[in-house]
């Protein structure tokens, strides 16, 4: 079981950075398998970068402060959506293009 107080304390630690951009985060649920569901609020809600904020910001802090087994998802995230895979789809490189650039 994951400690709700530690998770909330970690979210409280990140909250000022989110609030500085007009957003916030609310803890919604903690599953026994380590999936922490949060609701992004304010300017963060619906922002195209919100999924990266979750995976590269919120999740990274929670894994560092609480447990490396934690995964974070948005209450608004469709089931099965992988934010890192989504991000990577925009930045795929063709190996042939890289080889041409070296010539």
N, C-alpha and C positions, 0 to 999 in steps of 0.2 A: 504494500500500500504506500502511496506517495503522500507526503506530509503537506496538507492544504496550507498550513501557516507558512511553511518555507516557500511554497509556490507563490502565495499572495505577497510575501515579503520581496521576492524576486520581481514580481510584476510592479510592486510599489517602487522598486529601484529604477525600473525603465520608464515608469509613468512620466516623470518630468520631461524626458526627451520627446515623448509622444505629444504631451501637452504643449510643448514649445512649438509644435507644428499644427496645433489646433485639434489634436486627436486625443484618444485615451483608449484604455483596454480594460475589459471586465472579465473576470474569471467566471466561466459558465459551468464547466464540469471537469472532473478528473476521473478518467476511466482506470480500472485496475491494471490495464496493459500499458499504462503510461501515456496515453493520449490525453493531452490537456486541451480542452476546447475553450476558446476565448472569443469575445465579441469586441471587434474594433469599433470605436465610436468617434463621433465628430468628423473632422476632416479625413481621418484614416478610413472611415467606413466608405467602401466603394472606390477608394483610391486605387489606381492601377498598380501602384507599388506596394499595396498593403500585404500581398502574399509574400513578397520579399521581406517586408518588415517582420512578418511572422517567422519565416524560416531563418533569415540571417540575423535578426535582432532578438525577438522574444524567445524563440526556441533556443538560440545559442546561449542566452543568459540563463534560462531555466536549466539547460543541460549542465552548464558550468556551476550554478549555485545549488541545484537540487539533485539531479541524477542524469547521467548520460543516456539513460533509457527513455527519457521523455521525448515525445513528439508533440508538436503543437498544430492544431487546426483551428480554422475560423468557424464560428457557428454558421457563417454564410457560405462556407466552402462546399461545393458539390461533393458527394461521396466519391471517393477514389481519386480526387484531384490531387496531383503532386505539384506543388508550387515550384520546386527546383527543376523538375522536368519541363514545366511550362516556360520558365525562364531560359533554360538551356536551348529550347527550341528556337529562340530568337538569335542565339549566338553559336550556331553550328558552323564549323569551318570545313571546307572541302580540302582534303589533303593535297589534291592536285593543284589547287590555287596556291597553297603555301609553297609547293615545289617550284611553281612558275615564278613566284616572287623571289626565290633564291637565285635564279639564273641571271 
